[in-house]
Amino acid sequence: MLAENERPPVDAATRRVLPWVVALAFFMQTLDTTILNTALPGMAADMGENPLRMQAAVVAYLLTVALLIPASGWLADRFGTRRVFVWAIVLFTLGSLACALSPSLKALVAARVLQGIGGALLTPVGRLAVLRVFPKDEFLPVMTFIALPGLLGPLIGPALGGLLVQYASWHWIFLINLPVGLVGVLVALRHMPQLRSDAPAPFDWGGFALFSLGLVLLSLALQGFGEAILSPAVCVVMLVAGLACVMAYWLHAARAERPLFSRALFAIPTYRIGLIGNVFARLGSGATPFLMPMFLQLGLGYSPSVAGLSMVPTVLGAMLSKTLAIRLIRRAGYRRVLVVNTLLLGLMIASFALIDRQTTHLWLALHLALFGMINSLQFTAMNTLTLGDLDAVTASSGNSLLAVVMQLSMSLGVATSSAFLLLYSGGAGVAQVHQGLGGALLPAFHATFGSLGAMAALAAFIFYQLRGHEGSPDARDTSSPD
């Protein structure tokens, strides 16, 4: 067995190709995440579904990823990085094929769950392999290289999704994953090292079951309340059962020798505040990538291709903000940056209610670019604050829990925005939307943006609890590309 600080022996070709393999998987995952949102109205029309109820296809994937992230490290230690990574690509690719062949929303949701199982393992296992192969002084440059394709996915995903829906069919947004997945499997079999632990640490299966069941029940209950697809009595039962499971996990973690997430994490003020702030801030900002393409198509009457291209300024603004965020945080401090920027984020989300069919493309582009800058600064500040004070003992568990919360918050944000849309639209039916009466939905979209903006702004009160000196002075963006 390797010593703790000993690097596994790998050949020069593996060291050269491994970053490309992980980058390819990362690109495939981020592209799929962003390409779907623009295609949802077209998919709904083909399946005879209400576009305002298509969020289940997004929530199913995000929730599956959130549930399985905690198990990714243990699976890699138990079965080896190459085996788990290859199976992750295979499952993600098969899930993509199943999505393309789905005749109904229910089949699509099931396929997205399969896709999410692969997606939950791709990035964590790839990052783990890079961490073990490359020494500390090379890790940051390699991870920076790997993150670049992750930025390209959100840049080209919405535009590509719109073009494929308008000029081909929505099935191609999933079928394009097949050749990429095939190449990824062949290269991974040759160049991904098979790293595993001879004595993997025991996994907290009991805590994992309680935590996962609690998240699923809470998510289903909140979605059931919002969409009125389940009776109120059933939703209340699931809500209470979900809270009971979460509390049972909290008690379990106090006694377990190696809990899934240590309770000691919440004794760290910056981690506690950053994690809770993440939940509420992302309820608004996490819903925007899902809501905006539908707003542009159903509310403003844009074609799928124009709607997709209109999203590009958001990503360009986020890229620009990445170069300024760290310097701003170091100069002004976390408390000031997060309180002010969270209020600005809520205001920006709510201000989309001012956009109507008379708004010019140039003004919309500037609006989305500014939102992208503020949103990216928010993610960078929240994530570096949350992880900045973790030590060697709490880093792994803390990073894993943050990843789960990020995915779960986006899932809840999508479900919440869909519930607001249905509420404010008075339950507009399929025929109303698909017969060209989408302009009637404009007030519902405006009210939804206003509600989401107010929810996001409330997180400023959470970040206000920070003390002026709290937060790492040398902030680093350790998050996945947000």
C-alpha positions as CSV (number, residue, x, y, z in Angstrom):
1,M,0.0,0.0,0.0
2,L,1.3,3.5,-0.8
3,A,2.5,5.8,2.0
4,E,0.1,8.7,2.7
5,N,2.2,11.3,0.9
6,E,3.5,8.9,-1.8
7,R,2.4,9.4,-5.4
8,P,1.3,6.3,-7.4
9,P,3.8,5.4,-10.2
10,V,2.2,6.5,-13.5
11,D,3.9,6.8,-16.9
12,A,4.5,10.0,-18.8
13,A,1.6,9.4,-21.2
14,T,-0.9,9.0,-18.4
15,R,0.3,12.2,-16.7
16,R,-0.1,14.0,-20.1
17,V,-3.5,12.6,-21.1
18,L,-5.2,12.3,-17.7
19,P,-6.1,16.0,-17.5
20,W,-7.7,15.8,-20.9
21,V,-9.8,12.8,-19.9
22,V,-11.1,14.5,-16.8
23,A,-11.7,17.7,-18.8
24,L,-13.7,15.8,-21.5
25,A,-15.9,14.3,-18.8
26,F,-16.3,17.6,-17.1
27,F,-17.3,19.3,-20.4
28,M,-19.8,16.6,-21.2
29,Q,-21.5,17.0,-17.9
30,T,-21.6,20.9,-17.9
31,L,-22.8,20.9,-21.5
32,D,-25.7,18.6,-20.7
33,T,-26.7,20.6,-17.7
34,T,-27.0,23.8,-19.6
35,I,-28.2,22.6,-23.0
36,L,-31.4,21.1,-21.6
37,N,-33.0,24.3,-20.3
38,T,-33.3,25.9,-23.7
39,A,-34.9,22.8,-25.2
40,L,-37.6,22.3,-22.5
41,P,-40.4,24.2,-24.3
42,G,-39.8,22.2,-27.5
43,M,-39.7,18.9,-25.6
44,A,-42.9,19.8,-23.9
45,A,-44.7,20.5,-27.2
46,D,-43.5,17.2,-28.6
47,M,-44.6,15.2,-25.5
48,G,-47.9,17.1,-25.1
49,E,-46.9,18.4,-21.7
50,N,-47.2,21.8,-20.1
51,P,-43.8,23.5,-20.3
52,L,-44.4,24.9,-16.8
53,R,-44.3,21.4,-15.5
54,M,-41.2,20.2,-17.2
55,Q,-39.0,21.0,-14.2
56,A,-39.1,17.4,-13.1
57,A,-36.6,16.5,-15.8
58,V,-34.1,19.0,-14.3
59,V,-34.9,18.3,-10.6
60,A,-34.5,14.5,-11.1
61,Y,-30.9,14.9,-12.3
62,L,-29.9,17.5,-9.7
63,L,-31.4,15.5,-6.8
64,T,-29.8,12.3,-8.0
65,V,-26.4,13.9,-8.2
66,A,-26.8,15.5,-4.7
67,L,-27.7,12.1,-3.2
68,L,-24.8,10.2,-4.7
69,I,-21.9,12.7,-4.3
70,P,-21.1,11.5,-0.7
71,A,-20.5,8.0,-1.9
72,S,-18.2,8.8,-4.8
73,G,-15.0,8.9,-2.8
74,W,-15.7,5.6,-1.0
75,L,-16.6,3.9,-4.3
76,A,-13.3,5.1,-5.9
77,D,-11.3,3.8,-2.9
78,R,-13.2,0.4,-2.9
79,F,-13.3,-0.4,-6.6
80,G,-10.6,1.9,-8.1
81,T,-10.7,5.2,-9.9
82,R,-10.6,3.7,-13.5
83,R,-13.4,1.3,-12.9
84,V,-15.7,3.8,-11.3
85,F,-14.8,6.6,-13.8
86,V,-15.5,4.3,-16.8
87,W,-18.8,3.1,-15.4
88,A,-19.7,6.7,-14.6
89,I,-19.2,7.6,-18.3
90,V,-21.1,4.5,-19.4
91,L,-24.1,5.2,-17.2
92,F,-24.1,8.9,-18.2
93,T,-24.0,7.9,-21.9
94,L,-26.7,5.2,-21.6
95,G,-28.8,7.7,-19.6
96,S,-28.4,10.2,-22.5
97,L,-29.6,7.6,-25.0
98,A,-32.5,6.7,-22.8
99,C,-33.4,10.4,-22.6
100,A,-33.3,10.7,-26.4
101,L,-35.7,7.7,-26.7
102,S,-38.1,8.9,-24.0
103,P,-41.7,9.1,-25.3
104,S,-43.1,10.8,-22.2
105,L,-42.1,13.0,-19.3
106,K,-42.2,10.1,-16.9
107,A,-39.8,8.1,-19.1
108,L,-37.6,11.2,-19.4
109,V,-37.4,11.6,-15.6
110,A,-36.4,8.0,-15.2
111,A,-33.7,8.4,-17.8
112,R,-32.4,11.6,-16.1
113,V,-32.1,9.6,-12.9
114,L,-29.8,7.1,-14.7
115,Q,-27.9,10.0,-16.2
116,G,-27.5,11.6,-12.7
117,I,-26.0,8.4,-11.3
118,G,-23.2,8.7,-13.8
119,G,-23.0,12.5,-13.4
120,A,-22.6,12.2,-9.6
121,L,-19.4,10.2,-10.0
122,L,-17.7,11.8,-13.0
123,T,-16.3,15.0,-11.6
124,P,-15.5,13.9,-8.0
125,V,-13.7,10.7,-9.1
126,G,-11.8,12.5,-11.9
127,R,-10.7,15.2,-9.4
128,L,-9.6,12.5,-6.9
129,A,-7.5,10.8,-9.6
130,V,-5.8,14.1,-10.5
131,L,-5.2,14.9,-6.8
132,R,-3.5,11.5,-6.2
133,V,-1.3,11.6,-9.4
134,F,-0.1,15.2,-9.4
135,P,2.0,16.7,-6.6
136,K,0.7,19.7,-4.7
137,D,2.6,22.3,-6.7
138,E,1.1,21.0,-10.0
139,F,-2.4,20.4,-8.8
140,L,-3.7,23.9,-9.1
141,P,-2.5,24.5,-12.7
142,V,-3.9,21.1,-13.7
143,M,-7.3,21.8,-12.1
144,T,-7.4,25.2,-13.8
145,F,-6.8,23.5,-17.2
146,I,-9.6,21.0,-16.4
147,A,-12.0,23.8,-15.4
148,L,-11.7,25.5,-18.8
149,P,-14.0,23.1,-20.6
150,G,-16.4,23.5,-17.7
151,L,-16.7,27.1,-18.6
152,L,-17.2,26.3,-22.3
153,G,-20.3,24.1,-21.5
154,P,-22.4,26.9,-20.1
155,L,-21.1,29.2,-22.9
156,I,-22.2,27.1,-25.9
157,G,-24.9,24.9,-24.2
158,P,-27.9,27.2,-24.4
159,A,-27.1,28.4,-27.9
160,L,-26.5,24.8,-29.1
161,G,-29.7,23.5,-27.5
162,G,-31.7,26.2,-29.1
163,L,-30.2,25.6,-32.6
164,L,-30.7,21.8,-32.3
165,V,-34.4,22.2,-31.2
166,Q,-35.2,24.7,-33.9
167,Y,-33.3,23.1,-36.9
168,A,-33.1,19.4,-36.0
169,S,-35.0,18.0,-33.0
170,W,-34.6,18.0,-29.2
171,H,-33.4,14.4,-29.3
172,W,-30.0,15.6,-30.5
173,I,-29.3,17.4,-27.3
174,F,-28.8,14.0,-25.8
175,L,-27.5,12.1,-28.8
176,I,-24.5,14.3,-29.1
177,N,-23.3,12.8,-25.8
178,L,-23.0,9.3,-27.3
179,P,-19.8,9.9,-29.4
180,V,-18.2,12.0,-26.7
181,G,-19.0,9.2,-24.1
182,L,-17.6,6.5,-26.4
183,V,-14.3,8.5,-26.9
184,G,-14.2,9.1,-23.1
185,V,-14.5,5.4,-22.3
186,L,-11.8,4.3,-24.8
187,V,-9.4,7.0,-23.5
188,A,-10.2,6.3,-19.9
189,L,-9.6,2.6,-20.2
190,R,-6.1,3.4,-21.6
191,H,-5.0,6.4,-19.5
192,M,-7.0,6.6,-16.3
193,P,-4.9,5.0,-13.5
194,Q,-6.6,2.3,-11.4
195,L,-6.0,3.9,-7.9
196,R,-7.6,2.3,-4.9
197,S,-7.1,1.9,-1.2
198,D,-6.1,-1.5,0.1
199,A,-8.0,-0.7,3.3
200,P,-10.8,1.8,2.4
201,A,-12.4,3.5,5.4
202,P,-15.8,2.1,6.3
203,F,-18.7,4.0,4.8
204,D,-21.5,5.3,6.9
205,W,-24.3,3.4,5.1
206,G,-26.8,4.1,7.9
207,G,-26.2,7.8,7.9
208,F,-26.2,7.8,4.1
209,A,-29.7,6.0,4.1
210,L,-31.1,8.5,6.6
211,F,-29.7,11.6,4.9
212,S,-30.7,10.5,1.4
213,L,-34.2,9.4,2.4
214,G,-34.7,12.7,4.2
215,L,-33.7,14.8,1.2
216,V,-35.9,12.8,-1.2
217,L,-39.0,13.1,1.1
218,L,-38.5,16.8,1.7
219,S,-38.0,17.5,-2.0
220,L,-41.0,15.5,-3.1
221,A,-43.1,17.1,-0.4
222,L,-42.2,20.7,-1.4
223,Q,-42.7,19.9,-5.1
224,G,-46.0,18.3,-4.3
225,F,-47.2,21.4,-2.4
226,G,-46.1,23.7,-5.2
227,E,-47.6,21.8,-8.1
228,A,-50.7,20.3,-6.4
229,I,-49.9,16.9,-7.9
230,L,-50.3,15.2,-4.5
231,S,-53.0,15.6,-1.9
232,P,-52.0,18.0,0.9
233,A,-52.3,15.2,3.4
234,V,-49.7,13.1,1.5
235,C,-47.4,16.1,1.2
236,V,-47.6,16.8,5.0
237,V,-46.8,13.1,5.8
238,M,-43.7,13.2,3.5
239,L,-42.6,16.6,4.9
240,V,-42.8,15.3,8.5
241,A,-41.1,12.0,7.6
242,G,-38.3,13.9,5.8
243,L,-37.7,16.1,8.8
244,A,-37.7,13.0,11.0
245,C,-35.1,11.4,8.8
246,V,-32.9,14.5,8.9
247,M,-33.2,14.7,12.7
248,A,-32.4,11.0,13.0
249,Y,-29.3,11.5,10.9
250,W,-28.2,14.4,13.2
251,L,-28.6,12.1,16.2
252,H,-26.8,9.3,14.4
253,A,-23.9,11.6,13.5
254,A,-23.3,12.3,17.2
255,R,-22.7,8.7,17.9
256,A,-21.1,7.3,14.7
257,E,-17.4,6.9,14.7
258,R,-17.1,8.0,11.1
259,P,-20.3,9.9,10.2
260,L,-21.2,10.8,6.6
261,F,-20.9,14.5,7.6
262,S,-19.3,15.4,10.9
263,R,-21.3,17.6,13.2
264,A,-18.0,19.4,14.0
265,L,-18.4,21.2,10.7
266,F,-21.1,23.4,12.1
267,A,-18.9,24.5,15.0
268,I,-16.9,26.5,12.4
269,P,-18.7,29.9,12.1
270,T,-17.7,30.6,8.5
271,Y,-18.7,27.2,7.3
272,R,-22.0,27.3,9.1
273,I,-22.9,30.8,7.8
274,G,-21.6,30.0,4.3
275,L,-23.6,26.8,4.0
276,I,-26.9,28.2,5.2
277,G,-26.4,31.3,3.0
278,N,-25.7,29.1,0.0
279,V,-29.1,27.4,0.4
280,F,-31.1,30.7,0.3
281,A,-29.0,32.6,-2.2
282,R,-29.1,29.7,-4.7
283,L,-32.9,29.3,-4.4
284,G,-33.1,32.4,-6.6
285,S,-29.9,32.3,-8.6
286,G,-30.0,28.5,-9.2
287,A,-33.5,28.8,-10.7
288,T,-32.5,31.5,-13.2
289,P,-30.7,29.2,-15.8
290,F,-33.9,27.1,-15.8
291,L,-36.4,30.0,-15.8
292,M,-34.7,32.4,-18.2
293,P,-34.8,30.3,-21.5
294,M,-38.5,29.6,-20.9
295,F,-39.2,33.3,-20.2
296,L,-37.5,34.3,-23.4
297,Q,-39.5,31.7,-25.4
298,L,-42.9,31.6,-23.7
299,G,-43.0,35.1,-22.4
300,L,-41.1,37.2,-25.0
301,G,-41.8,35.0,-28.0
302,Y,-38.2,34.3,-28.9
303,S,-37.3,31.3,-31.1
304,P,-35.3,28.6,-29.4
305,S,-32.1,29.6,-31.3
306,V,-32.4,33.3,-30.4
307,A,-33.3,32.4,-26.8
308,G,-30.2,30.2,-26.5
309,L,-27.9,32.9,-28.1
310,S,-29.4,35.5,-25.7
311,M,-28.0,33.5,-22.7
312,V,-24.3,33.9,-23.9
313,P,-23.8,37.3,-22.2
314,T,-24.6,35.8,-18.8
315,V,-21.6,33.4,-19.2
316,L,-19.3,36.1,-20.5
317,G,-20.2,38.3,-17.6
318,A,-19.4,35.4,-15.2
319,M,-16.0,34.9,-16.8
320,L,-15.2,38.6,-16.5
321,S,-16.2,38.5,-12.8
322,K,-13.8,35.6,-12.1
323,T,-10.9,37.9,-12.8
324,L,-12.1,40.6,-10.4
325,A,-13.7,38.6,-7.5
326,I,-10.7,37.6,-5.5
327,R,-9.2,41.1,-5.5
328,L,-12.5,42.6,-4.5
329,I,-13.0,40.1,-1.6
330,R,-9.4,40.7,-0.3
331,R,-9.9,44.5,-0.4
332,A,-13.5,44.7,1.1
333,G,-13.7,41.5,3.1
334,Y,-16.3,38.8,3.0
335,R,-18.9,40.4,5.2
336,R,-19.2,43.6,3.2
337,V,-19.0,41.9,-0.2
338,L,-21.6,39.2,0.6
339,V,-24.1,41.5,2.2
340,V,-24.0,44.1,-0.6
341,N,-23.7,41.6,-3.4
342,T,-26.5,39.4,-2.1
343,L,-28.8,42.4,-2.1
344,L,-27.7,43.3,-5.6
345,L,-28.3,39.7,-6.7
346,G,-31.8,39.7,-5.4
347,L,-32.4,43.1,-7.0
348,M,-31.0,41.8,-10.4
349,I,-33.3,38.8,-10.3
350,A,-36.3,40.9,-9.5
351,S,-35.4,43.4,-12.2
352,F,-36.1,40.9,-14.9
353,A,-39.7,41.7,-14.2
354,L,-39.0,45.0,-16.0
355,I,-38.2,43.2,-19.3
356,D,-41.1,43.0,-21.8
357,R,-41.6,42.5,-25.5
358,Q,-40.5,46.1,-26.2
359,T,-37.1,45.5,-24.6
360,T,-34.3,45.6,-27.2
361,H,-31.8,42.8,-27.6
362,L,-28.9,45.1,-26.7
363,W,-30.5,46.1,-23.4
364,L,-31.3,42.5,-22.6
365,A,-27.7,41.4,-23.3
366,L,-26.4,44.1,-21.0
367,H,-28.9,43.1,-18.3
368,L,-27.9,39.4,-18.5
369,A,-24.2,40.2,-18.6
370,L,-24.5,42.3,-15.4
371,F,-26.5,39.5,-13.8
372,G,-23.8,37.0,-14.7
373,M,-21.1,39.1,-13.1
374,I,-23.0,39.6,-9.8
375,N,-24.0,35.9,-9.8
376,S,-20.5,34.7,-10.3
377,L,-19.1,37.0,-7.6
378,Q,-21.8,35.6,-5.3
379,F,-20.8,32.0,-5.9
380,T,-17.0,32.7,-5.6
381,A,-17.5,34.6,-2.3
382,M,-19.9,32.0,-0.8
383,N,-17.8,29.0,-1.7
384,T,-14.4,30.4,-0.6
385,L,-15.9,31.6,2.7
386,T,-17.5,28.2,3.4
387,L,-14.3,26.2,2.7
388,G,-11.7,28.7,3.8
389,D,-11.4,27.7,7.5
390,L,-11.6,23.9,7.1
391,D,-8.6,21.9,8.2
392,A,-7.1,18.6,7.1
393,V,-9.6,16.7,9.2
394,T,-12.8,18.5,8.1
395,A,-11.9,19.4,4.5
396,S,-13.1,16.2,2.8
397,S,-16.4,16.0,4.6
398,G,-17.0,19.8,4.4
399,N,-16.3,19.9,0.7
400,S,-18.7,16.9,0.1
401,L,-21.5,18.5,2.1
402,L,-21.1,21.8,0.3
403,A,-21.3,20.0,-3.1
404,V,-24.5,18.3,-1.9
405,V,-26.0,21.6,-0.7
406,M,-25.2,23.3,-4.0
407,Q,-27.0,20.6,-6.0
408,L,-29.9,20.4,-3.6
409,S,-30.4,24.2,-3.5
410,M,-30.5,24.4,-7.3
411,S,-33.0,21.6,-7.4
412,L,-35.2,23.4,-4.8
413,G,-34.8,26.6,-6.8
414,V,-36.0,25.0,-10.0
415,A,-39.0,23.4,-8.2
416,T,-39.8,26.7,-6.4
417,S,-39.7,28.8,-9.6
418,S,-42.0,26.3,-11.3
419,A,-44.4,26.4,-8.4
420,F,-44.5,30.2,-8.6
421,L,-45.1,30.1,-12.3
422,L,-48.0,27.7,-11.9
423,L,-49.4,29.8,-9.1
424,Y,-49.2,33.2,-10.8
425,S,-50.4,31.8,-14.2
426,G,-53.5,30.4,-12.6
427,G,-52.6,26.9,-13.8
428,A,-52.4,27.7,-17.5
429,G,-53.1,24.6,-19.5
430,V,-51.1,22.9,-22.2
431,A,-53.4,24.2,-25.0
432,Q,-53.0,27.8,-23.9
433,V,-49.2,27.7,-24.0
434,H,-48.8,25.7,-27.2
435,Q,-51.4,27.6,-29.2
436,G,-49.3,30.8,-29.2
437,L,-50.9,32.4,-26.2
438,G,-47.5,32.4,-24.3
439,G,-47.6,36.2,-24.2
440,A,-50.3,35.9,-21.6
441,L,-47.8,34.3,-19.3
442,L,-45.6,37.4,-19.2
443,P,-47.2,38.7,-15.9
444,A,-46.7,35.3,-14.3
445,F,-43.0,35.3,-15.3
446,H,-42.6,38.9,-13.9
447,A,-44.2,38.0,-10.6
448,T,-42.0,34.8,-10.4
449,F,-38.8,36.8,-10.9
450,G,-39.9,39.3,-8.2
451,S,-40.6,36.5,-5.7
452,L,-37.3,34.7,-6.4
453,G,-35.4,38.0,-6.1
454,A,-36.9,38.7,-2.7
455,M,-36.0,35.2,-1.6
456,A,-32.4,35.6,-2.7
457,A,-32.0,39.0,-1.1
458,L,-33.1,37.5,2.3
459,A,-29.8,35.7,2.4
460,A,-28.1,39.0,3.1
461,F,-29.3,38.8,6.7
462,I,-27.5,35.5,7.0
463,F,-24.2,36.9,5.8
464,Y,-24.7,39.9,8.0
465,Q,-23.9,37.6,10.9
466,L,-20.3,37.4,9.9
467,R,-17.8,39.3,11.9
468,G,-15.5,41.7,10.1
469,H,-12.4,39.5,10.4
470,E,-14.0,36.2,9.6
471,G,-13.0,34.5,6.4
472,S,-9.7,33.5,5.0
473,P,-7.6,36.5,3.9
474,D,-6.2,34.6,1.0
475,A,-9.4,33.7,-0.7
476,R,-9.3,31.1,-3.4
477,D,-12.1,29.9,-5.7
478,T,-12.1,26.2,-4.7
479,S,-15.6,25.6,-6.2
480,S,-16.5,23.8,-9.3
481,P,-17.2,26.4,-12.1
482,D,-20.3,28.2,-11.2
